C-alpha cells in the first residue's frame, strides 16, 4: 500500500519504489530458497513461502508449533478448493464455508475457522466463479474511479485522500491472499474512506479548489 502511494505521488518516488520492489522480491526468493544468505529474522518470515505453492503435503505432514500456522491455512485452502470443485459456478452459498466445512475438510483439521484464510478461495467456495468475477470487477472499478479522481480533481485534499484510498485498495487484495480481512467493520471503514473522497471533492468544488498537488 505504501509503495502504491509513493508511485502515484511522483515520478522520482515511482523509480525509487520500483528499485526497492526489485530488491524486496530478490530478498524474498533468496530467503525462501537459501535462508542462510539473508538475516535470520527475515529468513524466518519468508521460509514458509514454498509451502503456499504446493511444496507441502498437508494431509501427511506432522504438525508442529513451527508449521502449525502454515498448515492450518493450507488445510482450509484445500477445503475451499473442494467446495469450489463441488459447485464451480455458484459455490456452496454466501457465508456457508463453516457450515459445510466438515464435508470437505482434511481428517486432522476438524475445526472450521469461519473462512478459508484467503478471500479469493473463500469467494470461490461460497460464490463460485460468478462471485469471484464480481469481486474483481468491484475492486477494479473502485481502483479506476480513484485513479480518475487523482488525475482529474482540482482539489488537492481530494487528490491526497484518493491516493491514500488507492493505497488501501492495493494493500487489501495482496494481504487477502493469506487471510480474510473483511471482519470487524472493515466494510464500514472502506465505505467511509471512499465517501470522504467523494464528499471532499463536492464540498471543495463549491468553494473553488486550486489545481493539483505537486
Beta strands, then each sheet from edge to edge (+ up, - down):
end
